[in-house]
């Protein structure tokens, strides 16, 4: 299926037999700047090649929490795996060597083709007839597929569009082929088109499936990420990420969900997995792809995804006028860790919201604000020390607020009983954290006076299954632990 503004991205792999770099790999690490000027790149010590013989990191999902019945990974997100190195230096062919995908796609190479869309119709103004003597297939989606240079690396991926022709069933991940056809850009996606009249492929042989490139920080390949251009049409893998949103395009549905870092995962192959908010993705492998103006990973089959279910539910797809959407990227400097929306007695004065500082630095709240989706807000001032709490209550007076030691007042921000929204922003308007709490499963059942407490301070507070009804009196207002644990 063809969509406007679609760019697909595919697999970057490194094989055990090595590569044919024409640069000194002892200085292979280099940073990448997406843009026209890529000469003279500085070293990026965080990235280099993955050794194909080295096992990919796998996380331990941890033990079962007896109180919640959830795996520990649902409550305390394990740290991301260390980032294997990626070579981002130009690796252009030497004289007499066959042309490769990277020679055509990397603007630092003499063979780079400058595709431009002068009339804005989505198609590049020119096409280039090319022949690739040997590439490896990394993924197949219907009659379209993706290939890359045998030795992988940045700019080695290419999408193949088989227009009006049936794909040979022997073409599958690991198949080595000779490929020729018309190369162009379609809404910034570099692709080669095979038609019955022109273009074709010849199967050379079968080999093992290429290895995916592990990306430790999903944000680097999400919208605006620094690796999206270099890893276009490259097979990638991410690990240890919670599901943040299951309806990112509501009220439209493009079969995508969002994980940590704002990266989308698209179900183009009818996966058995039905995403739920708060689920923990141990690993997902797929082609980095661009469509509907967003970056995403496209798994090839059910074998490409491993999930720990955390008792969450899919997001309700209801049109919203909220300033932030479910699944929007959160900076996470502070965490909304407790909510008292229905205290004993009158709500006015006795409601409160607790913020927790999980970082190792003191955070100034000057200029920050807390609001709901109805745009009622309270401006904040003060400072939160590392590992400390900041309580915002209906009143500062303990005789009025039900026994709370509060540092600020909610003002005009009132908390809806049972279900509501809280969004925290920095002084520059960056979304720090948001919670859309509810009184339906998987959120806990509560009696009047019981606050909502985050079971584990490192848990995904967008998932109702990670919250509990508070136990333990804090004062006349009810049960909870405002400002402490």
C-alpha positions, 0 to 999 in steps of 0.5 A: 500500500502506498501512502503520501509522505511515506519514508521507509527505513531498513536494516543496518547489520554487520556480518561476521565476515567484516566489511570493506571500509575504505577508511581506517576503522581504528577511527571509525567512530564519528558523529552524524549531523543530518543536513547538507554539510557532513564533512569533517565530522567529529568523533562520537565515542558512544557509537561504533560497529556491532561485532556480529559474533557478540550476543545482543543484550537481553534483559531479565524481566525480574521477579513477581511483585507479590502485592501487584502480581506484576513482573518487576519490570512493570514497576521499575523500568530496567535501564536501557542496554549499553549502546553498541558502536555505529560507524558513521564515517563516510565509507565510499568505494575506491576506484574499480569497486562495484557501486553500493547503496551507501555510495548513492545515499551518503552525500559525502560520496562522489556517487551520491545522487542529489534527488530534489523535488522542485515541484513539490509533488512528492516525487524527485525531479530525476530518476537514476538507473542503477545496478547493485551487484550484490545486496542482502534482503532484510525484510519483506512486506507483501511484494515490497522489500528492503535490502542493504549492503552486505557489510551494513553500516550507515546509509546502507539501507534501501527500500524496493518498491515492486510495482505491478509485479509479484515477488519471487517467494524465494526472496526472504530475509537473508537472500542475496540478490543482484538488483537493478532498476530506477532509483528516485525519492518518494516523499523523501524515501529513497527507493528503487522501483521494479516494474514489469517493463524495467528493473529486476532482480536475480537471486544469487544465494541464501545466507543467514538473516542479517543482524539488527542494529541495537539502538539503546535510546529510541528517541534517536530514531524517533521523530527528530532523532539524530540517526533517522537519516543515516538509518533509513531502511535499516533493520534495528532493535530496541530493548527495555521500553514501556508502551506509552500510548496505544492510540497516538493518532486518535481518532484515526487508527494507523495500527501503531503504538508508542514506546519510551522516547516517542518512537512508534511501532507499526503493525503492518503484518497483523501481529498477535500482540494487542498493545496496552498502555504500560506493557513492557517491551523486552525487545522489538526488531523491525525496519525503521520506516517513515509514513504518515509523517512519523518515524516508526519500527515495522516488525516483520513477524511475531518473532520480532517482538517480546512483551511482558504484559503489565495488566494495562488496557488500550487507550480510549480513542476519544477526540481530545482538546488537551494541550498534550496527547497521550504518549507525548514525550516526557522529560521526566525530571519530576514524577507525579507520584500521589493524587488525592482527588476525593478526600474525606470531608469537603474537597476544597482545601484537602485535595493534593498532588505529590511530585517526586524528584528521581534525579540526583540534582536539585530542581527549581520549580520557578516558572513551572506549572501544573494543569489539567486538560481543561487548562486550569493551572497553578504556577509553581515556585520552590525547589525539590531536592534529590529523592525528595517530594513536593506537595501541592495542596488545596491549602497550606494550613494543616487544620484546613487541608486535613493534616498535610505538610504542603509546599504550595497551593493548588489555587484554581486547579481542582482535581476531578473525582475518580477520573481526571488529568494532571500535566506538569510543564517546565518554565519553557513549556516542556512536558515533564510528566502527565497522568490521566487517572481513572476509576475503572480497571486497571486503576485500583478501586478506592473508597472516599479518602484513599489517595492514589499512590504510585506503587514504585517510584520508578514505575510507568505512572501512565499505567493504572496497574502501577498505582494502588489505593493508599493505606495508612492515615495521614490525618483527617483528610484520609489515607495516603503518604503525602511528602513521604514513603 
